[in-house]
Amino acid sequence: MAVILIAIAALTGGMFVSGHTTPRLGIDLAGGTSFTLEAKNQPGKPNAINTDNMNTAVGIIERRVNGLGVSEAEVQTQGEKHIIVNIPKGTNAKQARQQVGTTAQLYFRPVVTTTSGQKTPEKPNSTPSPSASASGKGQDKGGKPSGTPSASSSASSSSSASPSTQGRALSKGLKADEKPSGSPSPSKTPKPDPSKSPSGSSAQEELAKQFAKLDCTKPAGRAAAAEKAANAKPTDSVLACSQKGDAKFVLGPSEVEGTDVDDASSVFESQNGAGWIVQLDFNGKGSKKFAKTTGELTKQQSPQNRFAIVLDGEVVSDPEVTQGAITGGRATISGGFTQQSSEDLANVLSFGALPLSFDIADETTVSAALGGEQLDAGLIAGAIGMALVVIYLVVYYRGLALVAMASLGVSAILTYTIMVLLGPGIGFALNLPAVCGAIVAIGITADSFIVYFERIRDEIREGRSLRPAVERGWPRARRTILVSDFVSFLAAAVLYIVTVGKVQGFAFTLGLTTLLDVAVVFLFTKPLMTILARRPFFGNGHSWSGLDPKRLGATPPLRRRRSARPGPADTKEA
């Protein structure tokens, strides 16, 4: 009993210290934000919108949202090309919106040329040459300084236009660790030959004009460039902006995609003052591509010795390779990350690219009014059920009802405090099915007490007093309680694994309360009965104790009658 009382005190204290005194509520109880995503076919994939891809997208989006610390988020398909995402109140809607709508198309493309993000006049002598992009050769025609910092066995990023770009929030560098990653290989990039392709020169000129007109400092221009680059084929040369719009690029075809990323994680690196970084692990195929690519890039001059990390059509980093091929299978993106920005990028990359492109067709705020009414109805139903259980215990078990109610009270305190602490701890959100699971748990907990009480009463019926009855009835009751709770917990675990959404809330609560039932019976109910057995009211079998031997029909102890031995007088008379 001391153990469980200390646990109650600790959990209650932790609840107040954490500043959370009420459970975190799900979207059906507290309201939240609802997104409607509309799928779009990607270029070259006219039949991409199908059941398999939609289900895959649902799983990826759900993992992404839960990666933000959100629990009980609802992600489900609606019709043939829509996905509904419901996120509970308290979540950063802007951050969630970015996560659910990001396709996470990741490419490593060679840099042809780069300038500041502003619109530049078209000059024949300064226009970027896409043919340089294709061949991986040529000089920096965007005014880029050639003295870019670099490091041994690393690809360090530099400013794309000016020193101010060094402080970009998303990545200034891609460094090699024990393993590296994947990137485009200029050696395999097709080089247009104007002599063989009459339209090649005109296409290059058109790309040069678009590059000169591109203004990445304006949100509209940056968004248009990102959409066009994201929808382009990996084998196409593209125009792209940096995520802050302070630089623009002409990028060559890509050979390595985000699907070659095996894992990504956010890590704080204290050495060399790197701060928050994103570690990328690539599969074997991507590692080979990256090693080959960096080996080719290191032979070029700036900016053709760089590759751009392009995420959803925007450049998040443009590292420079100066000292040989990077081998090993791991790379780190570093430079100017905050903890949140590094976690967001790692989260998107870890859970993979969506198989489809999505537009957010609708975004609405969900009211909790209906859920509040349902919660009130559920709490009323729970109160009625609890009252009926208490009435039954009082009528049938009399004094033992006090033990049952005290045990139910302890179980309720433990359940409530744990649910409150699980909110900020693991993002657990209480929804209506979870409330139903807690109500069902009342019957499971009461059933355990009844099993033990009946074992004690059986021992009393056999003629034993209360104290030995409490101890002898416990092993038999304990076995039954453990088997019953194991079956309930197994059902809850299976239900949690095979279901999604709100039903998981019911299964989680049912499993939690089942475990707490075992703890309460072992650490509270049994010790309490041992203590009460020493009190005259229960020990002497008072008529209102629920343990009156006469009311239970106890059989008096059987005693063997001793035969009388013959005395001296009887012997003499005989």
C-alpha positions in Angstrom: 0.0 0.0 0.0 2.9 2.3 0.7 4.1 1.7 -2.9 0.9 2.6 -4.5 0.3 5.6 -2.3 3.7 6.9 -3.1 2.9 6.4 -6.8 -0.3 8.3 -6.5 1.5 11.2 -4.8 4.3 11.2 -7.4 1.9 11.2 -10.4 -0.3 13.9 -8.8 2.7 16.0 -8.1 4.1 15.5 -11.6 0.8 16.6 -13.0 0.8 19.9 -11.2 4.6 20.5 -11.7 4.1 20.0 -15.5 1.4 22.6 -15.5 -1.2 20.1 -17.0 -4.1 19.3 -14.9 -6.6 18.2 -17.5 -6.2 15.5 -20.2 -5.4 16.6 -23.8 -8.6 16.3 -25.8 -9.0 14.9 -29.3 -10.5 16.8 -32.2 -14.0 15.4 -31.5 -14.0 16.9 -28.0 -11.8 20.0 -28.3 -12.1 21.0 -31.9 -9.2 21.5 -34.3 -8.3 22.0 -38.0 -9.5 19.9 -40.9 -7.7 19.8 -44.3 -9.1 18.4 -47.5 -6.3 17.4 -49.9 -7.0 16.9 -53.6 -4.7 14.6 -55.5 -3.2 15.6 -58.8 -1.6 13.4 -61.5 2.1 14.0 -62.0 3.6 14.6 -65.4 4.3 11.3 -67.2 2.0 9.4 -64.7 -1.6 9.9 -66.0 -2.9 6.9 -63.9 -1.1 7.7 -60.7 -4.4 8.4 -58.8 -5.4 4.9 -57.7 -6.4 3.1 -54.5 -2.9 1.9 -53.7 -1.2 5.3 -54.1 -4.0 7.0 -52.1 -3.6 4.5 -49.2 0.1 4.9 -49.3 -0.3 8.7 -49.1 -2.7 8.3 -46.1 -0.1 6.3 -44.2 2.8 8.7 -45.0 0.7 11.8 -44.0 -0.4 10.1 -40.8 3.2 9.3 -39.8 4.2 12.8 -40.7 1.5 14.4 -38.5 2.2 12.1 -35.6 5.9 13.0 -36.0 4.9 16.5 -35.0 3.8 15.1 -31.6 0.2 14.9 -32.6 -1.9 12.0 -31.5 -5.4 10.9 -32.5 -5.0 12.7 -35.9 -7.6 11.4 -38.4 -6.3 10.7 -41.9 -8.7 9.0 -44.3 -9.6 8.9 -47.9 -12.8 10.5 -49.2 -13.9 9.5 -52.7 -11.3 8.7 -55.4 -8.9 11.6 -55.1 -9.5 13.4 -51.7 -7.9 12.8 -48.3 -9.3 14.3 -45.1 -6.9 15.2 -42.4 -8.3 16.2 -39.0 -5.8 17.6 -36.5 -6.8 18.3 -32.8 -6.7 21.7 -31.3 -3.4 22.8 -29.8 -1.3 21.8 -32.8 0.4 24.4 -34.9 -1.9 24.5 -37.9 0.6 26.2 -40.1 3.3 23.6 -39.4 0.8 20.8 -39.9 -0.4 22.3 -43.1 3.1 22.3 -44.5 3.6 18.7 -43.4 0.4 17.3 -45.0 0.8 19.2 -48.2 4.5 18.6 -48.9 5.2 16.0 -51.5 8.8 15.7 -50.4 10.2 15.3 -53.9 13.9 15.3 -53.2 16.5 15.6 -56.0 20.3 16.2 -56.2 20.9 18.3 -59.3 24.2 19.8 -60.6 24.4 23.5 -60.5 25.0 25.2 -63.8 24.9 28.8 -62.7 23.6 30.9 -59.9 23.0 34.6 -59.1 21.1 36.6 -56.6 17.4 36.0 -56.5 16.4 39.3 -58.1 15.4 39.8 -61.7 18.4 40.3 -64.0 18.6 42.0 -67.4 19.1 39.8 -70.4 22.7 40.3 -71.6 24.2 38.0 -74.2 27.6 37.9 -72.4 26.1 37.1 -69.0 23.2 34.8 -69.8 23.5 31.3 -68.3 24.2 28.5 -70.8 22.2 25.4 -70.3 24.7 23.5 -72.4 27.2 24.1 -69.6 24.7 22.6 -67.3 24.4 19.5 -69.4 28.1 19.0 -69.8 29.1 20.0 -66.2 31.7 22.4 -67.6 32.1 26.2 -67.9 32.8 29.2 -65.8 30.6 30.9 -63.2 28.5 33.2 -65.3 26.3 34.5 -62.5 28.9 36.6 -60.8 29.6 34.0 -58.1 32.9 34.3 -56.3 35.2 31.3 -56.9 36.7 31.3 -53.4 34.1 29.0 -51.9 35.0 27.4 -48.5 35.5 23.7 -48.5 36.7 20.9 -46.3 38.4 17.5 -46.6 35.9 14.7 -47.5 33.0 17.1 -47.3 30.8 19.2 -49.5 30.4 22.5 -47.8 27.8 25.0 -49.0 28.4 28.6 -49.7 26.3 31.6 -50.5 24.6 31.4 -53.8 24.7 35.1 -54.4 26.3 37.1 -51.5 27.7 36.6 -48.1 24.3 37.2 -46.6 23.1 33.9 -47.9 25.5 32.1 -45.6 22.9 32.5 -42.8 20.1 30.7 -44.5 17.8 28.9 -42.2 17.9 25.6 -44.1 21.3 24.3 -44.8 24.6 25.7 -45.7 26.4 22.5 -46.2 26.4 18.8 -46.9 29.3 17.0 -45.1 30.4 13.4 -45.2 30.4 11.3 -42.1 31.3 7.6 -42.0 28.8 7.2 -44.9 27.4 9.6 -47.6 24.5 10.0 -49.9 23.3 10.4 -53.4 23.5 13.2 -56.0 23.4 13.8 -59.7 26.2 12.6 -61.9 27.3 15.2 -64.4 29.1 12.5 -66.3 25.8 11.0 -67.4 24.1 14.2 -68.1 23.2 14.5 -71.7 24.9 17.3 -73.5 22.7 19.1 -76.1 24.4 19.4 -79.5 22.9 22.5 -81.3 24.4 21.2 -84.6 22.3 18.0 -84.4 19.3 19.5 -82.8 18.0 22.7 -84.5 15.6 23.3 -81.6 18.4 22.9 -79.0 19.7 26.5 -79.3 16.2 28.0 -79.1 15.4 25.9 -76.0 18.6 27.1 -74.3 17.8 30.7 -75.2 14.3 30.3 -73.9 15.6 28.9 -70.6 18.1 31.7 -70.4 15.4 34.3 -70.9 13.3 32.7 -68.2 16.2 32.7 -65.8 16.8 36.4 -66.4 13.2 37.2 -65.8 12.8 35.0 -62.7 12.5 37.1 -59.5 12.8 34.8 -56.5 12.5 37.7 -54.1 8.8 37.8 -54.8 6.6 35.0 -53.3 4.6 34.7 -56.5 7.7 34.2 -58.6 9.2 31.8 -56.1 6.0 29.7 -55.9 5.7 29.5 -59.6 9.3 28.4 -60.0 8.9 25.8 -57.3 5.7 24.3 -58.8 7.3 24.1 -62.3 10.5 22.5 -60.9 8.6 20.1 -58.8 6.5 19.0 -61.8 9.5 18.6 -64.1 11.0 15.3 -65.0 14.3 14.3 -63.2 15.9 14.3 -66.7 14.9 17.9 -67.4 17.0 21.0 -66.7 15.1 23.4 -64.4 15.1 26.8 -62.8 14.8 27.0 -59.1 14.9 29.4 -56.2 16.4 29.1 -52.7 13.8 28.7 -50.0 14.4 32.3 -48.8 14.4 33.7 -52.3 17.9 35.2 -52.0 19.3 33.1 -54.9 18.2 31.5 -58.1 19.7 28.6 -60.1 19.9 26.9 -63.4 20.1 23.2 -62.5 20.9 20.2 -64.6 19.2 16.8 -64.8 19.2 14.6 -61.7 20.2 11.0 -61.3 19.5 10.5 -57.6 16.1 11.0 -56.0 14.8 11.1 -52.5 13.8 7.5 -52.7 17.5 6.7 -52.3 17.3 8.2 -48.8 17.1 5.4 -46.3 16.7 7.5 -43.2 17.0 11.0 -41.9 17.3 12.3 -38.4 17.7 15.6 -36.5 20.9 15.7 -34.4 22.6 18.3 -32.3 26.3 18.4 -33.0 28.3 20.3 -30.4 31.7 19.8 -32.1 32.9 22.7 -34.3 29.8 24.6 -33.4 27.7 22.9 -36.0 24.5 23.0 -33.9 21.4 21.3 -35.3 22.0 19.2 -38.4 20.1 16.7 -40.5 21.8 13.3 -41.0 20.9 11.4 -44.1 21.6 7.7 -44.6 21.4 6.4 -48.2 20.9 2.9 -49.5 23.6 1.1 -51.4 22.5 2.3 -54.8 22.3 5.9 -53.7 25.7 5.7 -52.0 27.4 4.6 -55.2 25.7 7.3 -57.3 26.8 9.9 -54.8 30.3 8.7 -54.7 30.5 8.8 -58.5 28.9 12.1 -58.7 31.1 13.9 -56.2 34.1 12.4 -57.9 33.1 14.1 -61.1 32.0 17.4 -59.5 35.4 17.9 -57.8 37.0 18.2 -61.2 34.9 21.2 -62.2 35.2 24.9 -61.4 32.7 26.9 -59.4 29.8 26.8 -59.7 29.8 23.6 -61.8 31.5 21.8 -58.9 28.3 22.1 -56.8 25.1 20.2 -56.6 21.8 21.5 -55.3 19.6 19.7 -52.8 16.1 20.4 -54.2 13.1 19.7 -52.1 9.7 20.2 -53.7 11.2 22.5 -56.4 13.2 24.7 -54.0 16.9 24.6 -53.3 17.6 24.0 -49.6 21.4 23.8 -50.0 24.0 24.1 -52.8 27.2 22.5 -51.4 30.5 22.6 -53.2 32.7 19.5 -53.7 36.4 20.3 -53.9 38.4 17.4 -52.5 37.5 14.1 -54.1 34.6 11.7 -54.1 32.6 11.3 -50.9 32.1 7.6 -50.0 30.5 5.7 -47.2 26.7 6.1 -47.4 26.0 8.9 -44.9 25.8 12.7 -45.3 24.8 15.6 -43.0 23.0 18.8 -44.0 24.2 21.6 -41.7 24.2 25.3 -41.3 21.7 27.7 -39.6 19.2 25.0 -38.5 17.0 25.5 -35.5 15.8 22.5 -33.7 12.3 22.8 -35.2 13.5 23.4 -38.8 15.9 20.4 -38.6 13.2 18.2 -37.1 10.7 19.3 -39.8 13.1 18.5 -42.6 14.1 15.1 -41.1 10.5 14.2 -40.5 9.5 14.8 -44.1 12.6 13.0 -45.5 12.3 10.0 -43.1 8.7 9.2 -43.9 9.3 9.4 -47.7 7.8 11.1 -50.6 4.1 11.1 -51.3 3.3 9.1 -54.4 1.0 11.9 -55.6 1.0 15.7 -55.6 -1.7 17.3 -53.5 -3.4 20.7 -53.3 -5.1 21.8 -50.1 -8.6 22.2 -51.5 -10.2 23.2 -48.2 -9.1 24.2 -44.7 -11.7 24.6 -42.0 -11.9 24.9 -38.2 -13.8 22.1 -36.4 -16.1 23.1 -33.6 -16.1 21.1 -30.4 -19.7 21.8 -29.6 -21.1 18.5 -30.8 -18.3 16.6 -29.2 -18.9 18.4 -25.9 -22.5 17.3 -25.9 -21.4 13.7 -26.6 -18.8 13.9 -23.9 -21.4 15.1 -21.4 -23.7 12.3 -22.4 -20.8 9.8 -22.0 -19.9 11.1 -18.6 -23.6 10.9 -17.5 -23.7 7.3 -18.8 -20.5 6.6 -16.8 -21.9 8.1 -13.7 -25.1 6.1 -14.0 -23.0 2.9 -14.5 -20.8 3.7 -11.5 -23.9 4.4 -9.3 -25.5 1.0 -10.3 -22.2 -0.8 -9.5 -22.0 0.9 -6.1 -25.7 0.1 -5.3 -25.1 -3.6 -6.3 -21.9 -3.7 -4.1 -23.7 -2.2 -1.1 -26.7 -4.4 -1.3 -24.8 -7.6 -1.9 -21.4 -7.1 -0.1 -22.4 -4.5 2.5 -19.2 -3.5 4.3 -17.0 -5.0 1.6 -18.4 -2.3 -0.7 -16.2 0.2 1.1 -13.1 -1.8 -0.1 -14.4 -1.9 -3.6 -15.2 1.8 -3.8 -11.9 2.7 -2.3 -10.2 0.5 -4.9 -12.2 2.1 -7.7 -11.2 5.5 -6.4 -7.5 4.6 -6.5 -7.9 3.2 -10.0 -9.7 6.4 -11.1 -6.9 8.6 -9.7 -4.2 6.6 -11.4 -6.0 6.6 -14.7 -6.7 10.3 -14.7 -3.2 11.4 -13.7 -1.5 9.0 -16.2 -3.8 10.3 -19.0 -3.0 13.9 -18.1 0.8 13.2 -18.2 0.6 11.1 -21.4 -0.7 14.2 -23.2 2.5 16.2 -23.2 4.6 13.0 -22.9 3.6 11.1 -26.0 0.8 13.3 -27.4 -2.0 11.1 -26.2 -5.4 12.8 -26.8 -8.6 11.8 -25.1 -11.4 11.2 -27.5 -14.9 9.8 -27.2 -13.9 6.1 -27.8 -11.2 6.5 -25.2 -13.9 7.7 -22.7 -15.9 4.6 -23.6 -12.9 2.5 -22.8 -12.5 4.0 -19.4 -16.2 3.4 -18.7 -15.9 -0.3 -19.7 -12.9 -0.5 -17.4 -15.2 0.1 -14.4 -16.8 -3.3 -15.0 -13.4 -5.0 -15.5 -12.0 -3.5 -12.2 -15.2 -4.3 -10.3 -15.0 -7.9 -11.6 -11.6 -8.4 -10.1 -12.8 -7.3 -6.6 -15.8 -9.6 -6.9 -13.6 -12.6 -7.7 -11.5 -12.0 -4.6 -14.4 -11.3 -2.3 -16.1 -14.5 -3.4 -12.9 -16.5 -2.7 -12.8 -15.1 0.8 -16.5 -15.9 1.4 -16.0 -19.5 0.1 -13.3 -19.9 2.7 -15.6 -18.6 5.4 -18.3 -21.0 4.3 -15.9 -23.8 4.9 -15.6 -22.8 8.5 -12.4 -20.6 8.6 -12.1 -17.3 10.3 -11.6 -14.1 8.3 -7.8 -13.7 8.7 -6.9 -17.2 7.3 -9.7 -16.9 4.8 -8.1 -13.7 3.4 -4.7 -15.4 3.0 -6.0 -18.7 1.7 -8.4 -17.2 -0.8 -5.8 -14.8 -2.3 -3.8 -17.4 -4.4 -6.9 -18.8 -6.1 -8.3 -15.3 -6.7 -5.0 -14.0 -8.0 -4.7 -16.7 -10.6 -8.2 -16.0 -11.9 -7.7 -12.2 -11.9 -4.4 -12.5 -13.9 -5.9 -14.8 -16.5 -9.0 -12.6 -16.9 -6.9 -9.4 -17.2 -4.5 -11.0 -19.6 -7.3 -11.9 -22.0 -8.6 -8.3 -21.7 -5.2 -6.8 -22.3 -4.6 -9.2 -25.3 -7.8 -8.1 -26.9 -7.0 -4.5 -26.4 -3.5 -4.9 -27.9 -4.8 -6.7 -30.9 -7.5 -4.1 -31.4 -4.9 -1.3 -31.1 -2.6 -3.0 -33.7 -5.2 -3.8 -36.4 -7.3 -0.6 -36.2 -6.7 3.1 -36.9 -7.9 6.5 -35.8 -10.4 6.8 -32.9 -10.7 3.0 -32.3 -7.1 3.0 -31.2 -8.1 5.4 -28.5 -10.6 2.9 -27.1 -8.0 0.1 -27.3 -5.3 2.2 -25.6 -7.5 3.2 -22.7 -8.8 -0.3 -22.3 -5.3 -1.8 -22.2 -4.1 0.9 -19.8 -6.9 0.5 -17.3 -6.5 -3.3 -17.5 -2.8 -3.0 -16.4 -3.9 -0.6 -13.6 -6.5 -3.1 -12.5 -3.7 -5.6 -11.8 -1.7 -3.0 -9.9 -4.6 -1.8 -7.8 -5.7 -5.4 -6.8 -2.2 -6.5 -5.9 -1.0 -3.3 -4.2 -4.1 -1.9 -2.7 -7.1 -4.3 -2.5 -5.3 -7.3 -1.1 -3.3 -5.3 1.6 -6.4 -3.4 2.6 -8.3 -6.6 3.2 -5.4 -7.9 5.3 -5.6 -4.8 7.4 -9.4 -4.9 7.7 -9.3 -8.6 8.7 -7.7 -7.5 12.0 -10.5 -5.2 12.9 -13.4 -6.6 15.0 -16.1 -5.3 12.6 -14.9 -7.5 9.8 -12.9 -10.1 11.8 -15.8 -11.0 14.1 -18.2 -11.2 11.1 -20.6 -8.3 11.9 -23.9 -8.7 10.1 -23.2 -5.6 8.0 -19.6 -6.5 7.2 -20.6 -8.8 4.3 -18.6 -11.6 6.0 -21.2 -12.8 8.5 -20.7 -16.6 8.7 -24.3 -17.2 9.5 -25.5 -15.3 6.5 -23.0 -17.1 4.3 -24.2 -20.5 5.6 -20.8 -21.4 7.1 -20.3 -25.0 8.2 -18.9 -25.4 11.7 -15.4 -26.9 11.8 -15.5 -30.7 11.9 -13.9 -32.1 15.0 -13.1 -35.8 15.6 -14.8 -37.1 18.8 -12.5 -38.9 21.1 -13.7 -42.2 22.6 -13.8 -42.4 26.4 -11.2 -44.6 28.0 -12.4 -47.2 30.6 -11.8 -46.1 34.2 -10.7 -48.2 37.1 -14.2 -48.8 38.4 -15.4 -49.9 35.0 -12.5 -52.3 34.7 -13.2 -53.8 38.1 -16.9 -54.1 37.3 -16.1 -55.7 34.1 
